[in-house]
Amino acid sequence: MSHPQSAPHHTHYDVIIIGAGASGLYCALTAGRRGRRVLVLDHANKAGKKILMSGGGRCNFTNYFVEPEHFIGDNPHFCKSALSRYPSWEFIGMVEAHKIPYHEREHGQLFCDDSAQDILTMLLDECAAAGVQVRLNTNIDRVQTLNQDNQTRFQLTTSKKLGKKDIASESKSSQTSYRCESLVVATGGLSIPTMGASGLGYEVAQQFGHTLIATDASLVPFTFTDKTGELIRALAGISLPVIASNERISFKLPVLFTHRGLSGPAMLQLSNYWRTGEIIRINLLPETDVTTLLLARKKSHPRQLIRTVLTENTDGALPKKLLAALQTHLWDDIKETELANIKDERLVELGDTLNGWQLKPSGTEGYRTAEVTRGGVKTDEVSSKTMQSHLQEGLYFIGEVLDVTGWLGGYNFQWAWASGFVCGEVV
């Protein structure tokens, strides 16, 4: 027997935040500390799911070295105000106050010693201490504005997200209507849909006239479909330090060969700056000028083979399996030919390739594995000091839903904390 849907009941809050992720929770605890009555709504069954999975479950929660150049977006200046007002030291201070053990890895990255759950528990405890209410399993069905007491307010119509038991018993969720003075969109991007990512934040932005910068998967591995793809798949599991670059930027970091393509920090970082159809370059031997080495060896050891030179003079920088595969791929016809009998032009060509292997990815693994979403709400239409919309009073956007994308290394979390903080100070 189905139950009739009950009429909506109204509940008023000072601030409603859509999204119980990193930015939403930080905004909530900041506003709650100011005495604001705050409600956080999320359709997921658990708060902070991306926090829990980040950093291999250890949560790379910030970085010692945070600069505006670690972020991309159509307006590169937008992030400066929030980042300067809420530096990484502030968040580190909260982590230390909660006695969460952490450690530094390369490039200033900070990780929990134990579990990402420590960070989520800290945020939820701070929210509880500040009187913040968090409601999960809640769908946002409608967002509208109301003019009340000469002040614009928002009304959100929500419904309970039906679970399997609810559906089996044919029960209908009752709608609830909430009102607030300030509405904060902290819905994140489209990355990792299995974690509950949705386009709701973008829909709300467009409803109020905001422009969207085209979104794309970012901090994501590259895929290849040609013979290069076959070569890469055969080398799955191999990792080595390289310089990965395109026309705009380069990163000296490890690359990882996988069954699907190329991953590892070098590829993830480069993906932030990659557009479909572009070529990428990988310097497989960043510490060696291969052309100079081969030409010098041709003079001093003319009877050596190319693979011998590369094995003996690069300190094992190229794993044996990779060297063998590259030989088959690049110089199979002269693999048994002594240097003395190889034209200089061919050695120069091979050196150029090993120091600048040109590859054309067919694409990326997409939102399924992307750590972040590039693009989002156009920042020219949002205040960099408060995160309030220039188009709708009382409407705010924070975190990943905005067109601000950080590098790999804790930068996207720092943007979440910083944007959540400056918004929480004013809502």
ChimeraX attribute file (.defattr): number of C-alpha atoms within 10 A of each C-alpha:
attribute: neighborCount
match mode: 1-to-1
recipient: residues
	/A:1	6
	/A:2	8
	/A:3	11
	/A:4	10
	/A:5	11
	/A:6	11
	/A:7	10
	/A:8	14
	/A:9	11
	/A:10	13
	/A:11	12
	/A:12	17
	/A:13	15
	/A:14	18
	/A:15	26
	/A:16	28
	/A:17	26
	/A:18	25
	/A:19	26
	/A:20	28
	/A:21	23
	/A:22	30
	/A:23	32
	/A:24	34
	/A:25	30
	/A:26	25
	/A:27	32
	/A:28	36
	/A:29	27
	/A:30	25
	/A:31	27
	/A:32	26
	/A:33	18
	/A:34	13
	/A:35	13
	/A:36	19
	/A:37	19
	/A:38	27
	/A:39	23
	/A:40	24
	/A:41	23
	/A:42	25
	/A:43	23
	/A:44	19
	/A:45	14
	/A:46	14
	/A:47	25
	/A:48	25
	/A:49	19
	/A:50	21
	/A:51	21
	/A:52	18
	/A:53	15
	/A:54	18
	/A:55	18
	/A:56	11
	/A:57	16
	/A:58	21
	/A:59	26
	/A:60	26
	/A:61	28
	/A:62	26
	/A:63	26
	/A:64	17
	/A:65	15
	/A:66	20
	/A:67	14
	/A:68	16
	/A:69	12
	/A:70	15
	/A:71	22
	/A:72	20
	/A:73	20
	/A:74	14
	/A:75	12
	/A:76	16
	/A:77	14
	/A:78	22
	/A:79	24
	/A:80	15
	/A:81	17
	/A:82	23
	/A:83	21
	/A:84	13
	/A:85	14
	/A:86	18
	/A:87	20
	/A:88	23
	/A:89	13
	/A:90	12
	/A:91	16
	/A:92	18
	/A:93	11
	/A:94	15
	/A:95	19
	/A:96	11
	/A:97	10
	/A:98	15
	/A:99	11
	/A:100	16
	/A:101	13
	/A:102	19
	/A:103	12
	/A:104	15
	/A:105	12
	/A:106	8
	/A:107	10
	/A:108	15
	/A:109	18
	/A:110	22
	/A:111	25
	/A:112	21
	/A:113	14
	/A:114	14
	/A:115	20
	/A:116	24
	/A:117	18
	/A:118	20
	/A:119	22
	/A:120	21
	/A:121	14
	/A:122	17
	/A:123	21
	/A:124	21
	/A:125	15
	/A:126	21
	/A:127	24
	/A:128	15
	/A:129	12
	/A:130	20
	/A:131	19
	/A:132	25
	/A:133	16
	/A:134	20
	/A:135	18
	/A:136	17
	/A:137	16
	/A:138	19
	/A:139	18
	/A:140	19
	/A:141	13
	/A:142	12
	/A:143	17
	/A:144	13
	/A:145	16
	/A:146	14
	/A:147	9
	/A:148	10
	/A:149	7
	/A:150	7
	/A:151	11
	/A:152	16
	/A:153	21
	/A:154	23
	/A:155	20
	/A:156	20
	/A:157	19
	/A:158	21
	/A:159	20
	/A:160	17
	/A:161	18
	/A:162	16
	/A:163	11
	/A:164	9
	/A:165	9
	/A:166	12
	/A:167	11
	/A:168	9
	/A:169	11
	/A:170	13
	/A:171	16
	/A:172	17
	/A:173	17
	/A:174	15
	/A:175	20
	/A:176	19
	/A:177	19
	/A:178	19
	/A:179	22
	/A:180	23
	/A:181	21
	/A:182	21
	/A:183	26
	/A:184	27
	/A:185	24
	/A:186	31
	/A:187	29
	/A:188	30
	/A:189	28
	/A:190	28
	/A:191	26
	/A:192	19
	/A:193	14
	/A:194	10
	/A:195	15
	/A:196	15
	/A:197	18
	/A:198	17
	/A:199	14
	/A:200	20
	/A:201	24
	/A:202	21
	/A:203	13
	/A:204	16
	/A:205	24
	/A:206	13
	/A:207	12
	/A:208	15
	/A:209	12
	/A:210	21
	/A:211	16
	/A:212	18
	/A:213	16
	/A:214	12
	/A:215	15
	/A:216	19
	/A:217	24
	/A:218	29
	/A:219	30
	/A:220	28
	/A:221	30
	/A:222	23
	/A:223	21
	/A:224	21
	/A:225	13
	/A:226	11
	/A:227	10
	/A:228	15
	/A:229	20
	/A:230	14
	/A:231	19
	/A:232	22
	/A:233	17
	/A:234	16
	/A:235	18
	/A:236	16
	/A:237	11
	/A:238	15
	/A:239	18
	/A:240	16
	/A:241	20
	/A:242	23
	/A:243	21
	/A:244	25
	/A:245	24
	/A:246	17
	/A:247	11
	/A:248	8
	/A:249	11
	/A:250	17
	/A:251	17
	/A:252	16
	/A:253	16
	/A:254	17
	/A:255	23
	/A:256	21
	/A:257	21
	/A:258	21
	/A:259	16
	/A:260	18
	/A:261	26
	/A:262	26
	/A:263	24
	/A:264	20
	/A:265	23
	/A:266	25
	/A:267	27
	/A:268	24
	/A:269	26
	/A:270	24
	/A:271	25
	/A:272	23
	/A:273	17
	/A:274	22
	/A:275	11
	/A:276	10
	/A:277	10
	/A:278	13
	/A:279	16
	/A:280	20
	/A:281	20
	/A:282	24
	/A:283	21
	/A:284	22
	/A:285	20
	/A:286	17
	/A:287	13
	/A:288	17
	/A:289	15
	/A:290	25
	/A:291	21
	/A:292	13
	/A:293	17
	/A:294	25
	/A:295	20
	/A:296	12
	/A:297	19
	/A:298	23
	/A:299	11
	/A:300	11
	/A:301	15
	/A:302	16
	/A:303	14
	/A:304	17
	/A:305	20
	/A:306	22
	/A:307	17
	/A:308	9
	/A:309	17
	/A:310	19
	/A:311	15
	/A:312	10
	/A:313	15
	/A:314	15
	/A:315	8
	/A:316	11
	/A:317	19
	/A:318	19
	/A:319	12
	/A:320	12
	/A:321	12
	/A:322	19
	/A:323	16
	/A:324	15
	/A:325	16
	/A:326	16
	/A:327	16
	/A:328	14
	/A:329	13
	/A:330	15
	/A:331	17
	/A:332	13
	/A:333	10
	/A:334	16
	/A:335	15
	/A:336	12
	/A:337	15
	/A:338	15
	/A:339	23
	/A:340	17
	/A:341	11
	/A:342	15
	/A:343	11
	/A:344	15
	/A:345	11
	/A:346	13
	/A:347	21
	/A:348	16
	/A:349	14
	/A:350	19
	/A:351	21
	/A:352	16
	/A:353	18
	/A:354	21
	/A:355	22
	/A:356	19
	/A:357	16
	/A:358	16
	/A:359	14
	/A:360	17
	/A:361	23
	/A:362	17
	/A:363	19
	/A:364	26
	/A:365	19
	/A:366	20
	/A:367	21
	/A:368	15
	/A:369	17
	/A:370	22
	/A:371	22
	/A:372	25
	/A:373	28
	/A:374	28
	/A:375	24
	/A:376	27
	/A:377	24
	/A:378	20
	/A:379	27
	/A:380	15
	/A:381	16
	/A:382	22
	/A:383	16
	/A:384	19
	/A:385	16
	/A:386	21
	/A:387	28
	/A:388	23
	/A:389	21
	/A:390	15
	/A:391	13
	/A:392	16
	/A:393	14
	/A:394	20
	/A:395	23
	/A:396	24
	/A:397	30
	/A:398	33
	/A:399	28
	/A:400	29
	/A:401	29
	/A:402	29
	/A:403	28
	/A:404	25
	/A:405	26
	/A:406	26
	/A:407	20
	/A:408	23
	/A:409	26
	/A:410	24
	/A:411	25
	/A:412	26
	/A:413	24
	/A:414	26
	/A:415	28
	/A:416	26
	/A:417	29
	/A:418	28
	/A:419	31
	/A:420	31
	/A:421	27
	/A:422	24
	/A:423	28
	/A:424	28
	/A:425	16
	/A:426	15
	/A:427	26
